[in-house]
Amino acid sequence: MKRHKIRLIFILAAVLLLVFISISLYSTSVRTKMTVEESIVNQSLTAAKSIASAMDIDTYEQFLSNRARTEQYWKIRNYLNDAREKTGALYVYTMEVDNPKVSTALIVGHPQSKEFKNDFPIGEVSSVPEEQVRFAYFERKPFVTDIIEDTRYGTYLTVGVPIKGEKGQIIGYLGVDISAETIESIQNTVQENNVKIFELNVVFTLGVIASFLLLQSWYQKEVATEVGYTEDTYQNEIRTLIASVSSLRHDFTNHIQVMHGLLKIGAVDEAENYVNALYKEAQAIQSIKLNIDHPGLSILLQTKKLAAQNHQIEMDITTAHHSFDQLKTTDLIKILSNLIDNAMDAALELQEHERKIAVICEANETHYIFKIINTGPNIVDRERIFHQGYTTKKEQQGKERGQGLFIVKEIVHKYDGHISIDSTSHLETTAIVEIPLK
């Protein structure tokens, strides 16, 4: 069921991604076409104004007075043709706008040759729509048409700017036709570039998503590992606690039987002495409750002390009133539980009266300092004890050895800390962990 839901979520996410990509591509395509067309129009208007301002106005006015293919006509026509070739326009020509309905073409820029002598007649009605003609006639400003489909001259877009006489009056309009094929070609080129950029963005986005999923998967595994280790640690402590309670219950039954026997035979003094001894032991168990600000540390040390008492190990605990909050609880538990377990294993190899452990947790302005001091056999090879798999203990079936100090070293190094173990000749070992505060 869970896998089915996850599969459904991925399918839905993929469909939504495709929809968003399609919408983005369409909107980008529309915006690109509009932007390219607007850019070409603005560029053509600028070119048309430049051509109109550089025209030989005196020659053109002479032509207007005669309107025939005179020397003045060919001079203007050659100028317009030269402008057409330089700008890459379809046509460059002059127009007359003397009414609000139609305009007429006067001189069209085109190569001068015998076969073209009778082409582009003077005064031919132009294809500029009435809307733009009216605007030019009344507003006397530049105009721009939409795409015009002309069966004779092709498909194009026209821009027109006023031609001003010597006295500043408008004596006509200069028209520039831009081929629709040119516009479409530029649009396609820009579209192709945009598609490439879009593809790179998609690849980058998918890479980010894949990285996020990989990081999420890695993080979940790390959390699962941490949770698993923490669960194992606390389960071990709980099992130790249960074993200690069971032992205490068993001992309690034995104590009741002894007292019952002493009282039954009338040995009241012996029974009283026995009860006093039990009272002292109960007081010792009650003293296990520690005044520690860190809940996890408090539980761990209480459990370890109870286990030590159960194994007849004298354990002394000294802790600073500090929260130790710059260490993750799981890391703090790993460090101390492994070191204390090693200390208890070592102490158990001695006689009961020799078994001693001291646990010291301190904090100053710069460091956390944890010391575990225990009696037990000397450690000969102190360099190898931190290697993974190295152990001085006897192998036990089903129990992996040689991991504790390796784990502690890895955690301490993660916090840029330092761990040292010193084993003296008089059966005492001291482990010191120093964690710098950041």
N, C-alpha and C positions, 0 to 999 in steps of 0.2 A: 504493500500500500504506500509506504514511504517512498520507495523508488519510483512508483507510478506518479506520485505527486511531483517529485523532483524532475522527472522526464517531462511532465506536463508544463512545469514552470519554464524549463529550458526551451521547449517548443514555442510557448507563448512569447518568451523573450526574443527568440529568433524571428518570429513573425513580426513583432513590434519593431525590431531592428530593421527588417526589410522594408516595412511601411515607412519608417522614418527616413531611411536612406532614399526611397523612391520619392517621397515628398521633397526631401532636400535637393535631390537631383533636378526635379522638375522646377522648383522655385529658383534654383541656381541658374538653370538654363534660361528661364524667362528673364531673370534679372540681367544675365549676361547679354542676351540679345538686346534688351532695352539700353543697357549701358553702352554697348558697342555702337549701336545706332546713334545714340545721343552724342557719343564722342566723335563719330564721323561727321555728324551734322555740324557740331561746334567747330570742328577743324575746317569743314568746307565753308562755313560762314566766314571764318577768319580769312581763308584763302580768297573767297569772293570779294571781301572788302578790300583786301590788298590789291587784287587785280583791278577792281573798279577805281581805286585811288591812283593807281599807276597808269591808267589809260590816258592817251593823248586826247584830252577833252576838246581841244580846238579842232583837231581833225575829225572827231566824232560829230561835233556840232556842224561842221561843213557837210558831212555826210547827211545829217538830218535835214539840212536845207534842200538837198537834191534827191536823196534816197534811191541812188542808182549804183551800179557796180563800177564806180569810179575808182580813181587812185586812192581816195580816202577810204573807200569801202575795203579795198584789198589790204591796205595798211592796217586797219583795225582788225580785219579778219585774220591776218597773219599773227598779229599780237595775241588775239584770243586763242588761236590754235597753239601758239607757243606756250601759253598759260595752261591750256588743256593737257599738253604733253607733260609739262613739268608737274602738274598736280595729279595726273592720273585720272582725271575726270572723264566721263563719257562724252559730254558736250559742255562747252563754255560759249555763251552767246548773250547778245543784248536784246532787251525786250522793251516794248512800248506798252504802258498801262495808262490808256486814256479813257477808260470806262470801267465800271465796277463788275463787269460780267466776264469779258474775255481779254486776253493779252495777245500781242502779236510778236513774233520773233523777227528781228531785223537783220543782224549779222551773226552768223553761227561760225565759231572757230573750227576750221577744217582745213586739211592740206590743200594748197592751191595747185590745180592741175586741169588739163583740158577736159577730161571726162567728167569733172565735177563743176563745170561752168554753170550749169543750169540747176544745180542742186540747191536745197535750202533757200527757196525763194524769199525775197524780201517782203515782209508783211504777212507771212504765213501764220495762221492762228496757232498759238502754242497750246500745249496740253496741260498747262497749269490750271488746277481746278478753280471754279468760280469763288470758292470760299477764300482762297489765298489771294486771288485777284482783287476781291472786294477789300480785303485787309490792306493790301498794298496801295490801293487807290485812295482809301479814306485815311489810313493811319500813316502812310508814307514811311513805313519801317520795313526791315528785313522780314522775310517769311520763309517757312519750311513746309513742304508738302509731305503727305504720306507716300508710300510706294505707288507709283503710277505704272499701269500696264498699257503701254503704247504699242499697237500692232505694227506701226511703221518703224519706230526708233528703239523699241525694246522696253525693258522694265527698269525703272530707275526712280530715284528720289531727287527732287529739285529744291535748291535753296536760291533765294533771290535777295539782292541788296541794291539799294538805290545808287544810281550814277548821278553825281552832282556836277552842275556846270561851273563856269568860271566865277559866277556870282553866288554860288551855293545853292541854287535852285535845282530840283530834281528833274533831270532831262530824260530819264529812263531807268531801267533796271538791268542789272547783270545777273544772268541765270547760270547756275552750275548744276549739271545733272550727274549724279553719282549712280553708277550701275548697281542694280540689286545684287548681281553676282559678286561684285566687289565687297559689298556689305556682308553678304552671306559667307563669302570666303574668310573674311576677317572674323566673323562670328564663329565659324567652325573652328578656326585656329585657336581662338580664345577658349572655346568650349573644350577642345582637346586638352589644352593646358590645364583647364579647370578640372577636367575628369582625372588627369594624372595627379593633380594636387589632392582631389577628393579621394582617389584610391590610396594615396599615401596616408591621408587622414584616417581612412577606414582601417588600413593596416595598423596604423599607430593606435587607434581606438581598440581594435581587436587585441593588439599586443598588451595594452593597458588592462583590458578585461581579463586576458589570459594570465597576466602577472598577478592581478588581484585574486583570481581563483586559485592560482598556485600558492600565493601567500596565505590565502584563507585556509587552503588545505594543509599547508605546513603549520600554520598557527593552531589549527584544530588538532593536528597530530601532537604538537608540542603540549597543548593543554591536556590532551588525553594522556600523554606520558606523565605530565606533572600530577594530574589527578590520580592516575594509576599508582604512581610512586607514593603519593600522599596517602592514598587509601591503604596501600600495603603497609606503610609505616604505622598508621593509626590502628589498623587491624592487628598488627604485631603487638602494639602497646596494649590494645584492649585484651588480646589473648593473654599477655603477661599479667595484666591486672586481674583477669578472671582466674588465672592460675594462682595468683597470690591470694585472692579472696577464698578460693577453694582450699588452699593450704591453711589459711587462717581458720576457716570453718572446721577443717579436719583437726587442727591443733586445739580449737575450742572444745570440740567433743572429747578429745583426750584429756584436756584440763578438767572438764566437768567430772569425768570418770575418776580421775585421781583424787579430786576434792571429795567426791562422794565416798570413795573408799576410805580416805583419811578420817572423815567425820564418822563413818560407820564403825570404825575400830576405836573411836574416841580420841584420836590424835589431833586434838583441837589446835595445839600450838603449831604443829607441822602444817596443818591446813591454813592457819592464818599467815604463816610465812610464805606459803605457796601463793595465796591470794595477793599478798603484797608484791611478790615478784611479777605476777600477772598484771597488776596495776601499773607497775613501772613500764612493762612492755606495751600496755595499752596507751600510756602517756607518750611513749616514743612514736607509736603509730599515729596518734593525734597530731604530733608535731610535724607530720609530713606536710600539712597545709602551709603553703608558702605564700608570702606577700609579694607577688610578682605582677607588674603592670601588663605583661604580655600574656594573653590567655593561652595561646598555643604552647608557649614556653613553660607556663605554670603547669599545664596538664602533663607535658612531657616529663618534667623534672619530678613531679609527684609520682608518676607511674614508675620512673626509673628508681626512685628512692624506695618505693614499696617493693619492687623487684629485688633491689639490693638487700633489703631486710629479709626477704624471703630466702635469699641465698647466703645469709649470715655475712653480708658485706657491710662494713661501716662506711656510710656515705655522708659526706659533709657538703652542703650546698650554700654558696654565697652568691647572691645576685644584686646588682645595682637596681635602684628604682628607676628603671628606664624602659621605654616601650620598644626599643630596638627596631623602630619602624623603617629604617633605611635598608633593612634586609627583608626579602620576601619570607613569609612565614614558612613556606615549604622548604626554602633554602636553609633557614635557621634550624628547622627540625632535622633536615638531612645531616647538617654538620654535627649537631650535638648528639643526635641519636646514634650515629655511626661511631663517634669518638667514645661515648659512654659505653656502648655495647662492647667495643674493643677493650676498654678499661675493665669491664666486668668479666669478660672472658679471661683476661690476664690475671685478675685477682683471684678467680676461682681455682687457679692452679696452685695456690698457696694454702696453708693451713687456715682454719677459720679465724684464729686470733690475729693473723697477719693481713687479712683482707681489708684494704682501705682504699677509698676513692674520694677525691675532693673535686667538686665542680665549681668553678668561679666564672661568673659572667659580669664583666665590667664595661663601662662606657666613659670615655673622657671627651674632651673637645675635638679630638682628631680621629679617634679610633674606637671600634668595638674590640674588646679583648676577651677571648674565651680560653680558659685553662682547664684541662682535665689532667689530674695527677692521680696515679694509681700505683699500688704495689703489684709486683708480678715479675716474671722472668725478664731478664735484660733483652733488649732488641739488638741483635748483632749487626744485621745489614740494614742500616737506617736509610740508605740511598734507594734501595729497591722496594721498600714498603709501600711507596706511592704508585708503583707500577700496577697496571690493571692485571688481575689474576694472581698476583703474588700474595702469599699468605704464610704465616708461621703456625697456623692452627691445623689440627687434624682434619682430614676430609670427612664430611658427613654426607651420606647418601641423600640426594635430592636437594642439597643446599649448596648454592654457589658461593665460593669463597674468593677473597682477594678483590672485592669490589668496593668495600666501605671507604678506605682511605683514598682510593682513586677518585671516587665520587666527591669526597670532601675537598680534595685538591682542585678538581675542576670547578667546583662552586666558588671556592676561595679565590681562584685566579679570575673568575668572571667578575668579581668585585675589586680586582686589582689588589687583592690581599696577600697575606703571607702565612704559611703554616710551617711549623717546625716541631720535631719530636726529638726529645733528649732522653736517653736511657742511661741511668747511672749504675755504678757497680753494686750499690746496696739495694738492688731490687725495687727501684722506683723509676717510673716513666712519666714524663711531662709532655703533653701535647699543647701547643700554644697556637691559636688562630688570631690574627690581627686583620681587621677589615677597616680600611680608611673611610672616613665619612666624607661624602661629596655634597 
